[in-house]
Amino acid sequence: MKNDSKSPWFIRILSLFFAILLYYNANSFVISNKPVTNTMSELQATAENVPVNVTYNQDKYFISGYQETVSVDLSSNNKILLDKESNAETRSFSVVMDLTKYSVGTHEVPLEIVGLPNSVKGTIKPGKLSVTIENKDSDTFKVEPAIDNKIYQEGYSTKEATVDPMTVKVSGSEVSVKEVDRVIAGISEKSNVTSNFSERVKPYAVNKSGEPLNVKIEPETVSVNVKVNVPSKRVKVTPVQSGTISKGIKDFTFTIKDDMVDIEGPKEVLDEINGIDLKIDTSNIRETVTSSYVVVVPNGVKVIPETVSVTVKPNEVKTSTSDSSSK
């Protein structure tokens, strides 16, 4: 029988080989199964000009002095959600400032994000806002129209201005409402105005010094209706013969009932008009006739009245005769 003295050594070496192989396989499995999220970096975005929604007792208090919009820094591994929440038109979250536990005074109030998806993180900048809470008061005031004369073309001005509605409700702090002297609906942004117009504007309240006050006005807009004073002057209308004169007629006598008319229009045009010639076509007139004639004026000019009554009398040619006398 053959003696195999090397068998134990061979088994030992083979066992060591398998032990090393198992060790590396096990470690390779652990490395390959590490969480993927540990190696991924989060995406960042910023939501700009996010409105601050304030919760408070609107019947009892008036608030002021706070920043109305904030920025929110967002982070997430989900790019689709991040893009959605950073877009003002698609975001689902809002920023809230809760004042229900605060009383009259000025406070630093923390802001809160509401409605943000769990996979998106958000940080508000700034995280707190200063806000002043005051007791609320309200009163009713008549609205005064204020039309800047600079809006008109030269020579034009305000004839009449009315506001609809005529009164508004002014709300604010007790101090501010007591300071209100007038509520004004002003128009100053138009230019080269030459005719009547209506425009919706936001009224504002001022104190006795004319300084604007921080108050709320309801309704927020009013309609200002303006009638415009147009440059005008009175001029004389003079009938003038035109056309042909029939045989046997020497000339015509024109009798106009009212020879003065009012004309309205641009000042530079009116300055050139000192009178109006009214052309009377006599081609077919052979006997006395009274008719209405249109007063013709340049484009852009209005005449009142637009027609005048003229009596046209034809004057016949007289036949001359020689009288002889006997001596």
Residue pairs with C-beta under 8 A, 6 or more apart in sequence:
37 77
40 77
42 75
42 76
42 77
43 75
43 76
43 77
43 79
43 82
44 73
44 74
44 75
45 73
45 74
45 75
45 82
45 83
45 85
45 86
46 71
46 72
46 73
46 74
46 86
47 71
47 72
47 74
47 85
47 86
47 87
47 88
47 91
47 122
48 71
49 69
49 71
49 88
50 69
50 70
50 71
50 72
50 88
50 91
50 94
50 95
51 68
51 69
51 94
51 95
52 66
52 67
52 68
52 69
52 70
52 95
52 96
52 97
52 111
52 129
53 94
53 95
53 96
53 97
54 63
54 66
54 96
54 97
54 99
54 131
55 96
55 97
55 98
55 99
55 100
56 63
56 99
56 100
56 102
56 133
57 100
58 136
59 136
60 135
60 136
61 99
61 104
61 133
61 134
61 135
61 136
62 133
62 134
62 135
62 136
62 137
62 171
62 172
62 173
62 176
62 216
63 99
63 131
63 132
63 133
63 134
64 131
64 132
64 134
64 173
64 214
65 106
65 130
65 131
65 132
66 97
66 129
66 130
66 131
66 132
67 126
67 129
70 95
70 111
70 124
70 125
70 126
70 129
71 124
71 125
72 93
72 95
72 113
72 122
72 123
72 124
72 125
73 122
73 123
73 125
74 82
74 85
74 86
74 120
74 121
74 122
75 82
75 120
75 121
75 122
76 82
76 85
76 119
76 120
76 121
77 119
78 119
78 120
81 117
81 119
81 120
82 120
84 90
84 91
84 92
85 91
85 92
85 93
85 116
85 117
85 120
85 122
92 115
92 116
92 117
93 113
93 114
93 115
93 116
93 117
93 122
94 113
94 114
94 115
95 111
95 112
95 113
95 114
95 124
96 111
96 112
96 113
96 114
97 109
97 111
97 112
97 129
97 131
98 109
98 112
99 107
99 109
99 131
99 133
102 109
102 133
103 133
104 133
104 134
104 135
105 132
105 133
106 130
106 131
106 132
106 133
107 130
107 131
107 133
108 128
108 129
108 130
109 128
109 129
109 130
109 131
110 127
110 128
111 124
111 126
111 127
111 128
111 129
113 122
113 124
116 122
134 173
134 174
134 175
135 173
135 174
136 171
136 172
136 173
136 174
137 171
137 172
137 173
137 174
137 176
137 177
137 178
138 169
138 170
138 171
138 172
138 177
139 169
139 170
139 177
139 180
140 167
140 168
140 169
140 170
141 167
141 168
141 170
141 180
141 182
141 183
141 205
142 166
142 167
142 183
143 163
143 165
143 166
143 167
143 168
143 183
143 184
143 185
143 203
143 222
144 163
144 182
144 183
144 184
144 185
145 161
145 162
145 163
145 184
145 185
145 186
145 187
145 224
145 226
146 184
146 185
146 186
146 187
147 158
147 161
147 186
147 187
147 224
147 226
148 186
148 187
148 188
149 157
149 158
150 188
150 191
151 187
151 188
151 189
151 190
151 191
151 192
151 193
152 158
152 192
152 193
152 194
152 228
153 192
153 193
153 194
153 266
154 266
154 267
154 268
155 230
155 231
155 266
155 267
155 270
156 193
156 194
156 228
156 229
156 230
156 231
157 228
157 229
158 226
158 227
158 228
158 229
159 227
159 228
159 229
160 226
160 227
161 224
161 225
161 226
161 227
162 224
162 225
163 185
163 222
163 223
163 224
163 225
164 222
164 223
164 225
165 219
165 222
168 183
168 203
168 217
168 218
168 219
168 222
169 217
169 218
170 177
170 180
170 183
170 205
170 215
170 216
170 217
171 177
171 215
171 216
171 217
171 218
172 213
172 214
172 215
172 216
176 213
176 214
176 215
177 215
179 207
179 208
179 213
180 205
180 206
180 207
180 213
180 215
181 206
181 207
181 208
182 205
182 206
183 203
183 204
183 205
183 206
183 217
184 203
184 204
184 205
184 206
185 201
185 203
185 222
185 224
186 201
186 204
187 199
187 201
187 224
187 226
190 197
190 199
193 228
194 228
194 230
194 266
195 228
195 230
196 225
196 226
196 227
196 228
197 226
197 228
198 223
198 224
198 225
198 226
199 223
199 224
199 226
200 221
200 222
200 223
200 224
201 221
201 222
201 224
202 217
202 220
202 221
203 217
203 221
203 222
204 212
204 217
205 212
205 213
205 215
205 217
206 212
206 213
207 213
230 264
230 265
230 302
231 264
231 265
231 266
231 267
231 270
232 262
232 263
232 264
232 270
233 262
233 263
233 270
233 273
234 260
234 261
234 262
234 263
235 260
235 261
235 263
235 273
235 274
235 275
235 276
236 259
236 260
236 275
236 276
237 256
237 259
237 260
237 261
237 275
237 276
237 278
237 295
237 308
238 259
238 275
238 276
238 277
238 278
239 254
239 256
239 278
239 280
239 293
239 310
239 312
240 277
240 278
240 279
240 280
241 251
241 252
241 254
241 279
241 280
241 282
242 279
242 280
242 281
242 282
243 280
243 281
243 282
243 283
244 282
244 283
245 251
245 252
245 282
246 282
246 283
246 284
246 285
246 286
246 314
248 316
248 317
249 286
249 314
249 315
249 316
249 317
250 315
250 316
250 317
250 318
251 314
251 315
252 280
252 282
252 285
252 312
252 313
252 314
252 315
253 312
253 313
253 315
254 280
254 310
254 311
254 312
254 313
255 310
255 311
255 313
256 278
256 308
256 309
256 310
256 311
257 308
257 309
257 310
257 311
258 305
258 308
258 309
259 308
261 276
261 295
261 303
261 304
261 305
261 308
262 303
262 304
263 270
263 273
263 276
263 297
263 301
263 302
263 303
263 304
264 270
264 301
264 302
264 303
264 304
265 297
265 298
265 300
265 301
265 302
266 300
266 301
269 298
269 300
269 301
270 301
273 297
273 298
273 301
276 295
276 296
276 297
276 303
278 293
278 295
278 296
278 308
278 310
279 296
280 293
280 310
280 312
282 312
282 314
285 312
285 314
286 314
287 314
288 311
288 312
288 313
288 314
289 311
289 312
290 309
290 310
290 311
290 312
291 309
291 310
291 312
292 307
292 308
292 309
292 310
293 307
293 308
293 309
293 310
294 306
294 307
295 303
295 305
295 306
295 307
295 308
297 303
